[in-house]
Amino acid sequence: MADETVVTLIKDLTAKLSAVAEEFTTRAEQIGYPETAVSSTRDQSARLAMVRTLLDQRRQRRDFLPEELFHEPAWDMLLALYLAWHEGRTMNVKTLVSNSEAPVTTSQRWIDHLAKLALVTRVVDPADRRRIEVTLSESGLQAIDAYLTALD
């Protein structure tokens, strides 16, 4: 019985240390980002307005055409995470899934895939281990910035 308790404690500690390590990585990436910023505050405001417009346009398509034509939950999630990052908000998996307008299991698979591609990071909330926060990684942020710059 004591061995099971020790194993449980070790697993719990491992999960907590992993969450702390991911949180430090995320915060370090966010602190490092301003050095690589290429646009002024005015340009950034215009860029965020463009992202909001892109999201609105994507949703409006469903008003006129069959919904099954427009399943790109990964892109919707990346845009929502981009806005959240610039607004200083965090998004948990549940919120991100609801933004993607795709089935929960599909959205979760896409979150896993985006994490494998190192476009997002996931951090277990230390206050509630059932909750996982998702943020853009440094490479994800740079990729979206580069795309939006190319659109200008």
N, C-alpha and C positions, 0 to 999 in steps of 0.2 A: 504494500500500500504506500509506503514511504517513497519507493522508487517512482511510482506513478505521480505522486505529488511533486517530486523534484523535476520530472520530465515536463509536467504541466507548467511549473514555474519557469523552466528554461525556455519553453516554447513561448510563453507569455512575454518574458524578457526579450527574447529574440524579435518578436513582433514589435514591441515598443522601441527597441533600438533601431530597427529598420525604419519605423515611422520617423524617428528623430533624424536619422541620417538623410532620409528623403526630404524632410522639411528643411534641413540645413542646405542641401543641394538646391532646392527650389529658391530659397531666400538668397543664396549666393548668386544664382543666375539672375534674379531680379535686381539685385544690387549692381551687378556687372552690366546690366542692360543700358543704363543711361550713357555710359561711355561709348557705346556703339550706335547711339541714336543718330539718325541722319537728317531728321527734320526738326524744324522749330515747333514751338507750341501751336502756332497758327496752322502749320502744315499738319500737325498731329490731329488737331481738331477737325480739319477737313478730311483726313484719313478715317477718323472714327465715324464721321457722318457718312462717308462712303460705305463703310462696313454696315452701318445701320440700314442704309438704302439697299445694299445687296441682300441683306436678310429679309427686309420687307418685300422686295421684288420676288425673292424666292418663294415666300409664302403666298403672294398674290397670284402666282402662276396656278396654284391649286384652285383658285376661284373660277378659272376659265378652261382648264384642261384637266384630264383625269389625273388623280393624285399618284397613281402607280408609275407615271412617267418620270417622277421627280424624287427618287430615293437616293439622296446623297447625305446621309446622316453625318458622315465624317466631316464634310465641308461645313455643314451647319454648326457642328460642335466646335470646330476650329475657329470659325468666325465669332461664335458666342464667347469662347474662351479669350479671344483677342480683345473683345470689348471688356470683358470682366477684368482682364489683366490691367488694362489702361484705366479702368475705373476703380482699381484697388479692391475689387471684390473677389472672393473665392467662390468656386462652384463645387458643389458635391455631385456625386454620380447621379443622384436622383434628379437634381435640377438640370444637369447637362442632358440627361436622357429625355426629359420633357421638352427641352429646346430642340431636340433633333426631330421630333414628330415621327419617330420610328418606333417599332416595337422594342420593349425593354431589352430582350435578349439580343436583338440585332444591334442596338445601341451599345450594349455592354461589350459585345464582340468588337465593335469599332473602337471603343475606348482602349481595349486590350491591344488592338492592332496599332493604334496611334502611339501607345506607350512603347511597343516593340520598335517602332520607327523612330523613337526618341523625340517625337513632336509634342508629347504631353508627359507630365509627371503626375503620379498619384501618391498621395500622402494619407496615411491613416490618421484620423483626428484623434489626438491623444485623450481628449475629454470623452469621446464616444467612439470606441474602436469599431463600431458597426458602420460608421460614417467614413467615407473616403472622399477627400477633396482632390479635384483635378485642376491642374494649371498648365498653361503652355510652358514648354521648356524653352531654353534660350534658342535652340535651333528652330523650334516651332515658331517662336516670335520673329526671328530673323526671316524665316521663309515667308510668313504672311506679310511682313513689312516689304520684302523684296517683290512679292506679287503685287501688292498695292502700289508700290512705286512704279512698277512696269505698267500698271493701268493708267497712271497719270499722264 
